[in-house]
Amino acid sequence: MGPGNPIDRIAGPRVVDIGKQGEGARGDQAGAGDGGADGDGTTATAAPAAEDRGEGGTPMPDAGGVVEDEARKGDGDGEKAAPGVRGEASSPGAPEGAPGGSACAARAPRTPGTDSAPAAPARSPEPSGSPAPSGSWDDGLIARRITDASAAAALAAPLDPVPARRAAARTVVPLAYEGPLRSRLDALRELVGLSRARLDSQTLAEAGRVLDEAADRRKLSGRHTVVAIAGATGSGKSQLFNSLAGVAISETGVRRPTTSSPIACSWSDGAAGLIDRLGIPGRLRRRPLNNPESEEQLRGLVLIDLPDHDSAAVQHREQVDRILKLVDAVIWVVDPEKYADAVLHERYLRPMAGHAEVMFVVLNQVDRLPGEAADQVLDDLRRLLDEDGVALGEHGEPGAIVLALSALTGEGVGELRESLGEFVAERGAAARRVAADVDAAAAGLRPVYAAGRWAGLSEEAREDFAARLADAVGATAAGEAAERAWLRNANRACGTPWLRLWRWYQKRGTAATGRHQTGAQADEEATARQRVEQAVRTVADRASAGLPVPWAQAVREAAVRGAQGLPEALDELAERAGGPSGRPPRPGWWPVAVLVQAAMTLLQIAGGLWLVGQIAGVMAPNLGVPVLLMVCGIVGGPLVEWGCRMAARGPARRYGQDAERRLRESAASCGRARVLDPVASELLRYGEVREQYGRVVRAEAGVG
C-alpha cells in the first residue's frame, strides 16, 4: 500500500460512534450510513482491522459498523491527505459526486434500521488473475473499492424492504408478574394505602418506590434482562464489559475515574424503553460484536457499564446508586486488592444481601495472583459474602454466583458468559429483582407493623374503663342517694305527724349559706375530671400495649381526642339519668300504711279529747278508755312508721341499684362512643394492615 493511503493512518481496534459521523462518512454517503441506530436505540460499533501507525495493534473483526475517516481527525496531515484519498480511490473518468469519491463511502447503501446491506453488488467482478488496480485496498475487512459500474449499479439498485422479523423483534412484550409476586405487590399497595394516614411519608417512601418501579418495569420488555457491571476504581469492570461485548466499547486506562457515565450495550432489539428508564442517552448506547454465536447465547441481555461506586466524583456515585435500583441484576467486579473493602460490603453487599439471586460477584485480575493464591482469595471472598448475609448459589441452591476470572487474559470469561447466558435465558431476573425489593421493603417496614405480644382491647380493659368512669361520675353515690330519697319519701308518707312537724321545724331553723356546699362541689368536680383523665390514659395504655410505636401513638391520640369534653358529658348524664326524677314510685301497701297511721293519730286525738272532756266535767269520768285510746295511738304510730321503714328497705335498695345501674350504663355508653370506639377503630385498622403485611412477607408467622 502506498504511503499516502489512509489505511496507514487508522488506529488499532476502537469504537466508532456512528451518531457523531455526520461530518465524516455520513456526509460522504449522503445518508446511506452503515450501522445506524437499531430498534433499541443503540448505536452500532466498529473495530477496524488495521495496525496503528507506530503501534502494534491487534486486528479485530469488523463489528458491522463504519470506520472513522482518519482524514477527519483535524490534524494538518489528515486534512491534506483527504483529497488524495478520494482521488486515488476514484476511477478515471468517473462522474463527479460518484460513490467512489470517498474511502468511507465505498460501502453499498443500507436500508435504514437494518444491520445487513441490500443485495446490490459491493464490487464488480474482475477476471481471474488480473491484478488489482493501483492504490486499491481490498483486505475484505475495512472497505472494498468499487468500480464505476458497481457504483452506478449500487445507486440504481432498489433497496430491500425491512424484513418482517425485525418489525416483530421491535414489538415489546411487557413483563408479567404472576402468582405470589402479584399477590404480594397487591398486598403492599393495600398496605401503603391503609397506612398513609398513620405513618409519615418518609417511612413509606421505600415501599412506594418499589411499587412505582415494579409498575414501570412491568410496562417494559419482559424478554430483556438489564444487568449492570459495578465495581470500585481499578477493578477492571470496563475491561470485563468490553470482553463480554467482544469489542472495545467502554474506555479503559490508568486515568481515574475512567468511566464517567453509564454505557449500555444491547444484544437484541426492543430494549430502548429499558435503557430510556435508566436515563442513558443515545450517544452512549452500543451494540456488541457481530458474532452469531455470542448473540444467540446472550440474546436479550442489556449490559450496563457503571462508573466507579467509590469514585471521587459525587455525581458518579449518585449515578451508581440510582441505576442499581433500576436494573434487573448486577455483576460486582472486585480485585485482589480491594475485595474486602468496607465501602463495598457495608454500603452495597450487606444491604443488598436479599438480592443474592440476581447478583454475580466476580473476582477479576486473578492473573496477578501466583499459584494457589487465587483460590485462597476466592475462598476469603466467599467467607466475607457469607458474613454479609449473601447466600451463595452453590450446589444447586439459589444465591449469588461467585466466579474468578481475568478480563485481560480471558481466563474464566467464558464461564461467566455461559452463566450469564443461562441467567438471561430464564427471563426471571426482573421478577426476582422485584421480589427481592419487596422483601427489602417489608424488612424495612417490620418495626412499624410487626408487634410482639399484642392483646388489643380486651373485655377486662373495657369493664375496668367503664368502672372508672362510673366512679368518676359518682354512680355509687348516686345510687345511695336514690335509696335514701326513697326511704325519706316512705318516712314522709308513713311517719307520725308529730315527727314530721318536728323535722319541718328543724329544717326551717337551719340557715343554709351554701359556701361549704359550693367548695365541696368544686372539689368533687376536679376530682371527677382527674378520674376521667386517668381512666382514659389507663385504657389507652392497655390497648396500645405491644403495638409498634406509630400505631400505639395513633391509639393514644384517638383516646385523647375522645376524652375532650367527656367530663362535661358525664355530668349531664349524671343529672339526667342518675338522680331521682320527682317522687320515687310508691308500692301498693303505702295507702294502707297511711290509713293506719291516720287511724293511730285519730286515736290519740280522740283519747285526748275524751280526757279533756272528763276533766272539764262534760263527760263522765272514765280514765281507762281514753288512756287506752291515747296509748294505742301513741304507741301504734311509731310502730307503723318503724314497720313501714323496715318494709321500705328492700324497694329503696332496688331503687338505688336501678339508679346506679342506669348511671353506669350511661357513663359506659358515653365512654364507649367517645373513647373506646375510636380506639377500637385504630386497632381494627392495625389488624388489617398487619394482615396485609403478613401477605407481603409471605408468612403470617413472620409478623410476630
C-alpha positions in Angstrom: 0.0 0.0 0.0 1.2 3.5 -0.8 2.3 5.8 1.9 -0.4 8.2 1.1 -3.1 5.6 1.6 -5.3 6.4 4.7 -5.1 2.8 5.9 -1.8 3.7 7.4 -3.4 6.3 9.4 -6.1 4.1 11.0 -5.7 3.2 14.7 -6.0 -0.3 16.1 -9.3 -1.8 17.4 -11.5 1.0 18.5 -15.1 2.0 18.8 -16.8 4.4 16.5 -19.9 6.3 17.5 -21.9 6.5 14.3 -24.0 9.2 15.8 -21.1 11.6 15.6 -20.1 11.0 11.9 -22.4 13.5 10.4 -19.2 15.5 9.4 -17.3 12.5 8.0 -18.6 9.3 6.5 -22.2 10.2 6.8 -21.7 13.3 4.8 -19.9 11.4 2.0 -22.5 8.7 2.0 -25.4 11.2 1.7 -27.4 9.5 4.4 -26.8 5.9 3.3 -25.0 5.0 6.6 -23.9 1.6 7.6 -24.7 0.5 11.1 -27.1 3.4 12.2 -29.4 3.3 15.2 -31.1 0.0 15.7 -34.6 -0.7 17.0 -33.5 -0.5 20.6 -31.9 2.9 20.2 -28.3 1.6 20.4 -25.5 2.6 18.1 -23.5 0.1 16.1 -19.8 -0.2 16.9 -16.9 -0.9 14.6 -13.4 -2.3 15.1 -11.2 -1.8 12.1 -8.7 -4.5 11.4 -5.7 -2.3 10.8 -2.5 -1.6 12.6 -2.0 1.6 14.3 0.8 3.7 13.0 3.8 3.3 15.3 1.9 0.7 17.4 1.4 -3.0 17.1 -2.4 -3.1 17.4 -4.2 -6.5 17.2 -6.7 -6.7 14.3 -10.3 -7.2 15.4 -13.1 -8.4 13.1 -15.4 -5.8 11.7 -18.3 -5.3 14.1 -20.7 -4.3 11.3 -20.1 -0.5 11.6 -18.2 2.1 9.6 -14.5 3.0 10.2 -14.0 6.6 11.1 -12.2 8.5 8.4 -8.8 9.4 9.8 -8.6 12.3 7.4 -11.3 13.9 9.5 -9.3 14.0 12.7 -8.4 17.6 12.4 -4.6 17.4 12.3 -2.7 19.0 9.5 -1.6 15.8 7.8 -5.1 14.3 7.8 -6.6 17.4 6.2 -4.1 17.3 3.4 -4.4 13.6 2.8 -8.2 13.7 2.4 -8.3 14.9 -1.2 -5.6 12.4 -2.2 -7.5 9.6 -0.8 -10.6 10.5 -2.8 -8.6 10.9 -6.0 -6.8 7.6 -5.5 -10.0 5.7 -4.8 -11.8 7.2 -7.7 -11.7 5.6 -11.2 -10.6 7.8 -14.1 -13.5 9.4 -15.8 -15.9 8.8 -13.0 -18.6 11.4 -12.8 -18.4 14.0 -10.1 -20.2 13.0 -7.0 -20.0 9.3 -7.7 -19.8 7.0 -4.6 -16.2 6.2 -5.3 -15.3 9.7 -4.1 -14.5 8.6 -0.5 -13.0 5.6 1.0 -15.7 5.6 3.7 -18.4 5.8 1.1 -17.2 2.6 -0.5 -19.9 0.6 1.2 -23.2 0.0 -0.6 -26.1 1.8 0.9 -28.1 0.1 3.6 -31.8 0.2 4.4 -32.2 2.5 7.5 -32.7 0.4 10.6 -31.2 -2.8 9.3 -27.9 -4.5 10.0 -27.2 -6.1 6.7 -26.6 -4.5 3.4 -29.1 -4.8 0.5 -28.5 -7.2 -2.4 -26.7 -4.6 -4.5 -23.2 -5.7 -5.5 -20.4 -4.2 -3.5 -17.8 -4.6 -6.2 -17.7 -5.6 -9.8 -16.2 -9.0 -10.6 -12.7 -9.0 -12.1 -11.2 -11.6 -14.3 -9.3 -14.3 -12.5 -5.7 -13.5 -12.0 -6.0 -9.9 -13.1 -4.0 -7.6 -10.8 -5.8 -5.2 -8.6 -5.8 -1.6 -9.7 -3.0 0.6 -8.2 -3.9 2.1 -4.9 -6.9 0.0 -4.2 -7.3 -1.5 -0.7 -9.2 -4.8 -0.8 -8.4 -6.5 2.5 -12.1 -7.7 3.0 -12.3 -6.2 6.5 -12.3 -2.5 6.3 -13.6 -1.3 2.9 -13.6 -2.5 -0.7 -13.1 -0.4 -3.8 -16.0 -0.3 -6.2 -15.8 0.5 -9.9 -17.8 3.0 -11.8 -20.2 0.2 -13.0 -20.6 -1.2 -9.5 -21.2 2.3 -8.1 -23.9 3.0 -10.7 -25.5 -0.3 -10.0 -25.4 0.3 -6.3 -27.1 3.6 -6.7 -29.7 2.3 -9.2 -30.5 -0.9 -7.3 -33.7 -0.8 -5.3 -33.4 -1.1 -1.5 -34.6 -4.3 0.1 -37.6 -3.9 2.3 -37.2 -4.2 6.0 -37.7 -7.9 6.9 -40.8 -8.7 8.9 -38.8 -10.5 11.6 -37.2 -7.2 12.6 -40.5 -5.5 12.9 -41.6 -8.4 15.1 -38.4 -8.1 17.1 -39.2 -4.5 17.9 -42.6 -5.4 19.4 -42.2 -5.1 23.1 -43.6 -7.9 25.2 -44.4 -6.5 28.6 -43.2 -8.2 31.8 -45.8 -10.3 33.6 -45.9 -10.7 37.3 -47.7 -14.0 38.2 -48.6 -16.0 41.2 -47.4 -15.0 44.6 -45.4 -11.9 43.4 -48.6 -10.3 42.1 -50.4 -11.0 45.4 -47.5 -9.6 47.3 -47.5 -6.4 45.2 -51.2 -6.0 45.7 -50.9 -6.5 49.4 -48.0 -4.0 49.6 -50.1 -1.5 47.6 -53.1 -2.0 50.0 -50.7 -1.8 53.0 -49.4 1.5 51.9 -52.9 2.8 51.2 -54.1 1.9 54.7 -51.1 3.4 56.4 -50.8 6.8 54.7 -52.9 8.5 57.4 -51.0 6.8 60.2 -47.4 6.7 59.1 -45.2 9.5 57.8 -44.3 9.7 54.1 -40.6 9.0 54.8 -41.4 5.7 56.4 -43.5 4.6 53.3 -41.1 6.2 50.8 -39.2 3.0 50.0 -42.3 0.9 49.7 -43.9 3.5 47.4 -40.7 3.5 45.3 -40.7 -0.3 45.0 -44.4 -0.2 43.8 -43.6 2.5 41.3 -40.5 0.8 39.9 -42.4 -2.5 39.7 -45.2 -0.9 37.8 -42.7 0.9 35.4 -40.7 -2.3 34.9 -43.9 -4.3 34.1 -44.7 -2.0 31.2 -41.4 -2.7 29.6 -39.9 -5.6 27.8 -40.0 -9.0 29.6 -37.7 -10.6 27.1 -34.7 -8.5 28.1 -32.6 -8.6 31.2 -30.8 -5.5 32.3 -27.5 -6.3 34.0 -25.2 -3.7 35.5 -21.5 -4.1 35.9 -20.4 -2.3 39.1 -17.1 -2.1 40.9 -14.5 0.0 42.5 -11.9 2.1 40.9 -9.3 0.0 39.0 -11.3 -3.3 39.4 -11.4 -3.8 35.7 -15.1 -3.7 35.2 -14.9 -1.7 31.9 -12.4 -4.2 30.6 -14.8 -7.0 31.5 -17.6 -5.1 29.8 -15.5 -4.9 26.6 -14.6 -8.6 26.9 -18.2 -9.6 27.1 -19.2 -7.3 24.2 -16.3 -8.6 22.1 -15.4 -5.1 21.1 -13.8 -2.1 22.8 -16.8 -0.1 23.9 -16.0 1.3 27.3 -12.8 3.3 27.7 -10.1 1.7 29.8 -6.9 3.2 31.1 -4.9 4.2 34.2 -6.7 7.6 34.5 -9.2 7.6 37.4 -12.0 7.8 37.1 -12.1 6.3 33.6 -15.9 5.6 33.2 -17.7 8.9 33.9 -21.2 7.9 32.5 -23.0 4.6 32.3 -22.8 2.9 28.9 -25.3 0.4 27.6 -24.8 -2.5 25.2 -27.8 -4.4 24.0 -27.6 -7.9 22.3 -31.1 -7.6 20.7 -33.7 -5.1 19.7 -36.6 -3.9 21.7 -34.7 -2.6 24.8 -35.0 1.1 24.1 -37.6 1.6 26.8 -35.4 -0.2 29.4 -32.4 2.0 28.5 -34.5 5.1 28.5 -35.7 4.2 32.0 -32.0 4.2 33.1 -31.5 7.7 31.6 -28.7 6.7 29.3 -28.6 8.9 26.2 -28.4 7.6 22.7 -24.8 8.6 22.2 -23.9 6.1 25.0 -25.7 3.1 23.6 -23.8 0.4 21.7 -24.2 -3.0 20.1 -21.7 -5.9 20.6 -19.5 -7.6 18.1 -21.5 -9.1 15.3 -20.9 -12.7 16.4 -23.9 -15.0 15.7 -22.8 -17.5 18.4 -22.3 -14.8 21.1 -25.5 -13.0 20.0 -27.5 -16.2 20.3 -26.0 -17.0 23.7 -26.7 -13.6 25.2 -29.8 -12.7 23.3 -32.0 -10.4 25.5 -29.1 -9.1 27.5 -28.7 -5.4 28.1 -25.3 -4.8 29.8 -24.6 -1.5 31.6 -21.1 -0.4 32.5 -21.4 1.9 35.6 -19.0 4.4 36.9 -16.9 3.6 40.0 -19.0 3.2 43.1 -16.1 4.7 45.1 -15.3 7.5 42.7 -14.1 10.8 44.0 -16.8 12.5 41.9 -20.0 12.7 43.8 -22.1 12.6 40.6 -20.6 9.2 39.7 -21.6 7.7 42.9 -25.1 9.1 42.6 -25.4 7.6 39.2 -24.4 4.2 40.5 -26.9 4.3 43.4 -29.7 5.4 41.1 -29.1 2.8 38.4 -28.6 0.0 40.9 -32.2 0.4 42.0 -33.4 0.1 38.4 -31.5 -2.8 36.9 -32.6 -6.5 37.0 -29.3 -7.9 38.1 -25.8 -6.7 39.0 -22.3 -8.1 38.4 -20.0 -6.9 41.2 -16.4 -6.8 40.0 -13.7 -7.0 42.7 -10.0 -7.3 42.5 -7.5 -9.0 44.8 -6.5 -5.7 46.5 -9.9 -4.3 47.4 -12.3 -7.3 47.5 -12.6 -6.7 51.3 -13.2 -3.0 51.0 -15.6 -1.8 53.8 -17.4 0.6 51.4 -18.3 -2.2 49.1 -19.5 -4.6 51.8 -21.2 -2.1 54.2 -22.8 0.2 51.6 -23.8 -2.3 48.9 -23.4 -6.0 49.5 -24.7 -6.1 53.1 -27.9 -4.0 52.4 -28.4 -6.0 49.1 -28.0 -9.4 50.7 -31.6 -10.2 49.9 -30.8 -9.7 46.2 -28.4 -12.6 46.1 -30.4 -14.4 43.4 -29.8 -11.6 41.0 -26.2 -11.0 41.9 -22.9 -12.1 40.4 -19.6 -11.5 42.3 -16.6 -11.7 40.1 -13.0 -11.8 41.3 -11.1 -10.1 38.4 -7.4 -9.9 37.8 -6.6 -13.4 39.0 -3.7 -13.4 36.5 -1.9 -11.3 39.0 -2.1 -13.9 41.7 0.6 -16.6 41.8 -0.1 -20.3 42.4 -3.0 -21.2 44.7 -3.4 -17.6 45.8 -6.4 -17.1 43.6 -8.3 -20.0 45.3 -7.4 -18.6 48.7 -8.6 -15.1 47.8 -11.8 -16.6 46.3 -12.5 -18.6 49.5 -11.9 -15.5 51.6 -14.3 -13.6 49.4 -16.9 -16.3 49.9 -16.4 -16.0 53.6 -17.0 -12.2 53.6 -20.1 -12.7 51.5 -21.4 -15.2 54.0 -20.8 -12.8 56.8 -22.7 -10.1 54.9 -25.7 -12.5 54.7 -25.3 -13.0 50.9 -26.5 -16.5 50.0 -24.1 -18.3 47.7 -25.5 -20.1 44.7 -23.6 -23.3 45.2 -24.7 -27.0 44.9 -27.8 -26.0 43.0 -29.1 -23.7 45.7 -30.3 -20.2 44.8 -27.9 -17.4 45.5 -25.1 -15.2 44.2 -22.8 -16.7 41.6 -19.1 -16.3 42.6 -16.5 -16.6 39.9 -12.8 -15.9 39.4 -11.6 -14.6 36.0 -9.2 -12.3 34.2 -10.7 -9.9 31.8 -7.2 -9.2 30.5 -6.3 -12.7 29.5 -9.8 -14.0 29.0 -9.4 -16.7 31.7 -12.9 -17.5 33.2 -14.7 -15.0 30.9 -16.2 -17.9 29.0 -17.7 -19.4 32.2 -19.1 -16.0 33.1 -20.6 -15.7 29.6 -22.2 -19.1 29.9 -23.6 -18.4 33.4 -24.9 -15.1 32.2 -26.4 -16.7 29.1 -28.3 -19.2 31.2 -29.4 -16.4 33.6 -30.7 -14.3 30.8 -32.4 -17.2 29.1 -34.5 -17.9 32.2 -36.2 -14.4 31.8 -36.9 -14.4 35.5 -34.4 -11.9 36.7 -36.8 -8.9 36.6 -39.4 -10.8 38.7 -36.8 -12.0 41.2 -35.4 -8.4 41.5 -38.9 -7.1 42.2 -39.5 -9.9 44.7 -36.2 -9.0 46.4 -37.1 -5.3 46.5 -40.5 -6.3 48.1 -38.6 -8.3 50.7 -36.3 -5.4 51.5 -39.2 -3.0 51.7 -41.1 -5.4 54.0 -38.0 -5.8 56.2 -37.7 -2.0 56.5 -41.4 -1.8 57.5 -41.2 -4.5 60.1 -40.6 -2.2 63.0 -43.8 -0.3 62.2 -46.1 -3.3 61.6 -44.8 -6.4 63.5 -46.0 -6.5 67.1 -44.7 -8.6 69.9 -47.3 -9.8 72.4 -50.3 -7.7 71.3 -53.5 -8.3 73.2 -55.6 -5.5 71.9 -58.6 -4.1 73.8 -59.8 -6.9 76.0 -63.1 -7.2 77.7 -61.4 -6.8 81.0 -60.0 -3.5 79.9 -63.4 -2.3 78.7 -65.1 -3.3 82.0 -62.3 -1.6 84.0 -62.7 1.6 81.9 -66.5 1.6 82.5 -66.0 1.1 86.2 -63.5 4.0 86.4 -66.0 6.3 84.6 -68.8 5.2 86.9 -66.6 6.0 89.9 -65.7 9.4 88.3 -69.3 10.2 87.7 -70.3 9.0 91.2 -72.6 6.2 90.2 -72.4 4.5 93.6 -73.1 7.7 95.5 -76.0 8.5 93.1 -77.5 5.0 93.9 -77.1 5.6 97.6 -78.7 9.0 97.3 -81.6 7.5 95.4 -82.0 4.9 98.1 -82.1 7.5 100.8 -84.6 9.5 98.8 -86.9 6.6 98.6 -86.6 5.9 102.3 -87.2 9.6 103.0 -90.4 9.6 101.0 -91.5 6.4 102.8 -90.9 8.1 106.1 -92.9 11.1 105.0 -95.8 9.0 103.8 -95.9 6.6 106.8 -94.4 8.7 109.6 -96.3 10.2 112.5 -97.5 13.8 112.1 -95.7 14.9 115.2 -92.3 13.6 114.0 -92.8 15.2 110.6 -93.7 18.5 112.3 -90.6 18.4 114.3 -88.4 17.7 111.3 -90.0 20.6 109.5 -89.2 22.9 112.4 -85.6 21.8 112.5 -85.2 22.3 108.7 -86.8 25.7 108.9 -84.5 26.8 111.7 -81.3 25.9 109.8 -79.9 28.8 107.8 -78.0 27.4 104.8 -75.2 29.7 103.5 -74.1 27.4 100.6 -70.5 28.3 100.9 -69.4 25.0 102.1 -71.5 23.2 99.6 -70.1 25.2 96.7 -66.5 24.5 97.7 -67.2 20.8 98.2 -68.9 20.7 94.8 -65.9 22.3 93.1 -63.5 19.8 94.8 -65.8 16.9 93.6 -65.7 18.2 90.0 -61.9 18.5 90.0 -61.6 15.0 91.4 -64.1 13.6 88.9 -62.1 15.2 86.0 -58.9 13.7 87.2 -60.5 10.3 87.5 -61.8 10.6 83.9 -58.4 11.5 82.6 -56.8 8.7 84.5 -59.3 6.2 83.1 -58.6 7.4 79.6 -54.8 7.1 80.0 -55.2 3.6 81.5 -57.4 2.2 78.7 -55.1 3.8 76.0 -52.0 2.2 77.6 -53.6 -1.2 77.9 -55.0 -1.0 74.3 -51.7 0.0 72.8 -49.5 -2.4 74.8 -47.3 -4.4 72.4 -48.1 -2.3 69.4 -45.4 -0.7 67.2 -44.7 2.8 68.1 -46.6 4.6 65.3 -49.8 2.6 65.9 -49.5 2.9 69.7 -49.2 6.6 69.3 -52.3 6.6 67.0 -54.3 4.7 69.6 -53.3 7.1 72.4 -54.1 10.1 70.2 -57.6 8.7 69.4 -58.2 8.2 73.1 -57.1 11.7 74.0 -59.3 13.2 71.2 -62.3 11.3 72.5 -61.6 12.4 76.1 -62.1 16.0 75.2 -65.5 17.1 76.7 -66.0 13.7 78.3 -66.3 15.0 81.9 -68.9 17.6 81.0 -70.9 14.9 79.1 -70.7 12.6 82.1 -72.0 15.4 84.4 -75.0 15.9 82.1 -75.7 12.2 82.2 -75.5 12.2 86.0 -78.1 14.9 86.2 -80.3 13.3 83.6 -80.1 9.6 84.5 -78.5 9.3 87.9 -80.7 11.4 90.3 -84.3 10.6 91.1 -86.8 12.3 88.9 -89.6 13.7 91.0 -91.1 11.5 93.7 -90.0 7.8 93.7 -92.7 5.3 92.9 -94.8 4.1 95.8 -95.6 0.5 96.5 -99.2 -0.7 96.9 -99.1 -1.1 100.6 -98.3 2.6 101.2 -102.0 3.7 101.2 -102.8 1.1 103.8 -99.9 2.3 105.9 -101.0 5.8 105.5 -104.6 4.9 106.7 -103.3 3.0 109.7 -101.1 5.9 110.6 -104.0 8.3 110.3 -106.1 5.9 112.5 -103.4 6.0 115.1 -103.4 9.7 115.0 -107.1 9.8 115.3 -107.0 7.5 118.3 -104.5 9.8 120.0 -106.7 12.8 119.3 -109.9 11.0 120.4 -108.4 9.8 123.7 -107.0 13.3 124.4 -110.3 14.9 123.8 -112.0 12.4 125.9 -109.7 13.1 128.8 -110.1 16.8 128.4 -113.9 16.4 128.4 -113.7 14.4 131.6 -111.5 17.0 133.2 -113.9 19.7 132.1 -116.9 17.7 133.5 -118.5 17.4 130.2 -118.1 13.7 130.1 -118.5 11.0 132.7 -115.2 10.2 134.4 -113.7 7.1 132.8 -109.9 7.2 132.5 -109.4 3.7 131.2 -110.9 4.1 127.8 -109.4 7.5 126.8 -106.0 6.5 128.2 -106.1 3.2 126.3 -107.0 5.1 123.1 -104.2 7.5 123.6 -101.7 4.8 124.4 -102.7 2.9 121.3 -102.3 6.0 119.1 -99.0 7.0 120.7 -97.5 3.5 120.5 -99.2 2.4 117.3 -98.0 5.4 115.3 -94.2 4.8 115.8 -94.8 1.1 115.4 -96.5 1.7 112.0 -93.6 4.1 111.0 -91.0 1.5 112.0 -92.8 -1.2 110.2 -93.0 0.9 107.0 -89.4 1.7 107.3 -88.4 -1.9 107.5 -90.7 -2.8 104.6 -89.3 0.1 102.5 -85.7 -1.0 102.8 -85.9 -3.6 100.0 -87.7 -1.4 97.5 -85.4 1.5 98.4 -82.3 -0.6 97.8 -83.6 -1.8 94.5 -84.5 1.7 93.6 -81.0 2.9 94.4 -79.4 0.0 92.5 -81.5 0.8 89.4 -80.4 4.4 89.6 -76.8 3.3 89.9 -77.1 0.8 87.0 -78.6 3.5 84.8 -75.9 5.9 85.5 -73.2 3.3 85.0 -74.7 2.3 81.7 -75.0 5.9 80.6 -71.4 6.6 81.6 -70.2 3.4 79.8 -72.1 4.3 76.7 -70.7 7.8 76.6 -67.2 6.5 77.2 -67.6 3.8 74.6 -68.8 6.3 72.0 -66.2 8.9 72.7 -63.1 6.8 73.6 -63.5 3.0 73.1 -64.9 3.1 69.6 -62.2 5.4 68.2 -59.6 3.2 69.9 -61.2 0.0 68.6 -61.2 1.6 65.1 -57.5 2.2 65.3 -56.9 -1.3 66.5 -59.1 -2.7 63.7 -57.1 -0.7 61.1 -53.9 -2.1 62.6 -55.3 -5.6 62.4 -56.0 -5.0 58.7 -52.5 -3.7 57.9 -51.0 -6.5 60.0 -52.8 -9.0 57.9 -51.7 -7.3 54.7 -48.1 -7.2 56.0 -48.3 -10.9 56.6 -49.2 -11.4 52.9 -46.3 -9.1 51.9 -43.7 -11.1 53.9 -45.3 -14.4 52.6 -45.7 -15.8 56.1 -48.1 -14.8 58.9 -45.7 -16.2 61.4 -43.2 -13.6 60.4 -45.3 -10.7 61.7 -44.8 -11.5 65.3 
